[in-house]
Amino acid sequence: MLLPMPLVKIERRRRDGACAKADLFEAVHQAIRAAFHTPPHDRTQRFVEYQAEDFEIPPGCSEALTIIEISAFAGRSLDAKRALYREIVSRTSALGIPSEDVFIVLHDVPLENWGLKGGQAACDVDFGFKIKV
């Protein structure tokens, strides 16, 4: 079985009244689909919530600070990456997370640095979809 890409990790402080994890997962997934043109089934996401003492908020950010890390196959254009950032912020803002409190880190990982599908380098696998968008 092939693990879907990109790999997503969403981190935030645990707080009452925060948007549901499922809504955040869906918002980020739909943003990736829109910007990177990934297949609908292509999703692996993790969610980490911290106690307040385990997640320091820098000055200028609110308790809603949300960090989204995405590890994706290298090859997406700068325009596609810009579209991803805009899509994520638009969709998370709709969930009540202020746009200035969304921090996105995209790890653009070369295909030869992914080991998957029984120990193959990703550069040797036909994924059936276009990576260079």
Secondary structure, 3 states (H helix, E strand, C coil): CCCCCCEEEEEEECCCCCCCHHHHHHHHHHHHHHHHCCCCCCCEEEEEEECHHHCCCCCCCCCCCEEEEEEEECCCCHHHHHHHHHHHHHHHHCCCCCHHHEEEEEEEECHHHCEECCCEEHHHCCCCCCCCC
